[in-house]
């Protein structure tokens, strides 16, 4: 093996170790957020911090096929696996993840997008087959319903 191949091998190994450490660190922070905020949280994977300040115009909408439910407190390896599968979707949607417990003791983890405006958020919720959207400013979940859209059709002359 020549020195170029050895250098490439070292770079790949370093990348693998860095990725594993990032995933472990992120999953550990999720675990801490789950314990500290049992009613739910929004986590920014870009800066690895809880996102707590939202404008009153922002709604959070889960992204289709990127949620996971856990029947008990998720294990670290389960969180890492979910992150691996959904990492590109998380970054494409602004880096936000939502987590919450439902009334039946099921924990949900979801890739969420911050959508400005009620109508836009409701439409996004419909397109993503979501049952609810979340308004973090008022701490309310809102059932997704069909929007009433008025369309002007000119009459015949």
C-alpha positions as CSV (number, residue, x, y, z in Angstrom):
1,X,0.0,0.0,0.0
2,X,1.4,3.4,-0.9
3,X,1.4,6.5,1.3
4,X,-1.6,8.0,-0.6
5,X,-3.8,4.9,0.1
6,X,-2.7,5.0,3.7
7,X,-3.7,8.7,4.0
8,X,-7.1,8.0,2.5
9,X,-7.6,5.1,5.0
10,X,-6.7,7.4,7.9
11,X,-9.1,10.0,6.6
12,X,-11.9,7.5,6.3
13,X,-11.3,6.2,9.8
14,X,-11.2,9.7,11.2
15,X,-14.5,10.5,9.5
16,X,-16.1,7.4,10.8
17,X,-14.9,8.1,14.4
18,X,-16.1,11.8,14.1
19,X,-19.5,10.7,12.8
20,X,-19.9,8.1,15.6
21,X,-19.0,10.7,18.3
22,X,-21.4,13.2,16.8
23,X,-24.2,10.7,16.7
24,X,-23.5,9.5,20.3
25,X,-23.3,13.1,21.6
26,X,-26.5,14.1,19.9
27,X,-28.3,11.0,21.1
28,X,-27.1,11.7,24.7
29,X,-28.5,15.2,24.4
30,X,-31.8,13.9,23.3
31,X,-31.9,11.6,26.3
32,X,-31.2,14.5,28.6
33,X,-34.0,16.6,26.8
34,X,-36.5,13.7,27.2
35,X,-35.8,13.5,30.9
36,X,-35.8,17.3,31.5
37,X,-38.8,18.1,29.3
38,X,-41.3,15.3,29.5
39,X,-44.1,17.3,28.0
40,X,-42.0,17.8,24.8
41,X,-39.1,19.6,23.3
42,X,-37.7,20.9,20.0
43,X,-34.1,20.3,19.4
44,X,-31.8,22.0,16.9
45,X,-29.3,19.4,15.6
46,X,-27.1,22.1,14.0
47,X,-26.2,23.8,17.3
48,X,-27.1,20.8,19.6
49,X,-29.4,23.0,21.7
50,X,-33.0,23.0,22.7
51,X,-35.0,25.5,20.6
52,X,-37.2,27.5,22.9
53,X,-37.9,30.8,21.3
54,X,-40.3,30.9,18.4
55,X,-42.1,33.8,16.7
56,X,-45.9,33.8,17.1
57,X,-46.1,33.2,13.3
58,X,-44.2,29.9,13.3
59,X,-45.8,26.4,13.4
60,X,-44.0,23.1,13.6
61,X,-45.0,20.4,11.2
62,X,-43.8,16.8,11.2
63,X,-42.3,15.6,8.0
64,X,-43.9,12.5,6.3
65,X,-42.2,9.2,7.0
66,X,-39.6,10.6,9.4
67,X,-41.2,9.9,12.8
68,X,-40.7,7.1,15.1
69,X,-42.6,5.9,18.2
70,X,-41.1,4.2,21.2
71,X,-43.1,2.2,23.7
72,X,-40.7,3.1,26.4
73,X,-37.9,5.5,27.1
74,X,-35.7,5.2,23.9
75,X,-32.3,3.6,24.3
76,X,-29.2,5.4,23.1
77,X,-28.7,2.9,20.2
78,X,-32.3,3.4,19.0
79,X,-31.8,7.2,18.9
80,X,-28.6,6.8,17.0
81,X,-30.2,4.5,14.5
82,X,-33.1,6.9,14.0
83,X,-30.6,9.8,13.5
84,X,-28.7,7.8,10.9
85,X,-31.8,7.1,8.9
86,X,-33.1,10.6,9.1
87,X,-30.0,12.8,9.1
88,X,-30.4,14.2,5.6
89,X,-34.1,14.9,6.1
90,X,-33.3,16.7,9.4
91,X,-30.8,19.0,7.7
92,X,-33.1,19.6,4.7
93,X,-35.8,20.8,7.0
94,X,-33.7,23.3,9.0
95,X,-32.2,20.9,11.6
96,X,-35.2,20.7,14.0
97,X,-36.4,17.6,15.8
98,X,-39.5,17.3,18.0
99,X,-40.0,14.8,20.8
100,X,-42.9,14.3,23.1
101,X,-44.8,11.7,25.2
102,X,-48.4,11.0,24.4
103,X,-51.1,10.3,27.0
104,X,-50.6,6.5,26.5
105,X,-46.9,6.6,27.5
106,X,-45.6,6.4,23.9
107,X,-42.6,8.6,23.0
108,X,-42.5,10.2,19.6
109,X,-39.5,11.6,17.7
110,X,-40.1,13.5,14.6
111,X,-38.2,15.6,12.0
112,X,-40.1,18.9,12.0
113,X,-40.1,21.9,9.8
114,X,-40.7,25.5,11.1
115,X,-43.4,26.8,8.8
116,X,-44.4,30.5,8.9
117,X,-48.2,31.2,8.9
118,X,-51.2,29.1,9.9
119,X,-52.4,28.4,6.4
120,X,-49.0,27.3,5.2
121,X,-48.5,25.1,8.2
122,X,-52.0,23.5,7.8
123,X,-51.3,22.8,4.1
124,X,-48.0,21.3,5.0
125,X,-49.6,19.2,7.7
126,X,-52.2,17.9,5.1
127,X,-49.5,17.2,2.6
128,X,-47.5,15.2,5.2
129,X,-50.5,13.3,6.5
130,X,-50.1,14.8,9.9
131,X,-52.9,14.7,12.5
132,X,-51.8,17.8,14.2
133,X,-49.4,20.7,13.8
134,X,-47.8,22.5,16.8
135,X,-47.7,26.1,17.6
136,X,-44.8,26.5,20.0
137,X,-45.5,30.1,20.9
138,X,-48.8,29.2,22.5
139,X,-47.8,25.6,23.3
140,X,-50.8,24.2,21.5
141,X,-51.4,21.3,19.2
142,X,-53.9,22.0,16.4
143,X,-55.8,19.4,14.5
144,X,-55.1,19.4,10.8
145,X,-58.2,20.1,8.9
146,X,-59.1,20.8,5.3
147,X,-58.6,24.4,4.5
148,X,-61.5,26.4,3.2
149,X,-60.3,28.1,0.0
150,X,-62.5,30.6,-1.8
151,X,-61.9,30.6,-5.6
152,X,-63.2,33.3,-7.8
153,X,-64.7,31.9,-11.0
154,X,-65.8,34.7,-13.4
155,X,-69.4,34.4,-14.6
156,X,-70.3,34.0,-18.3
157,X,-70.9,37.2,-20.1
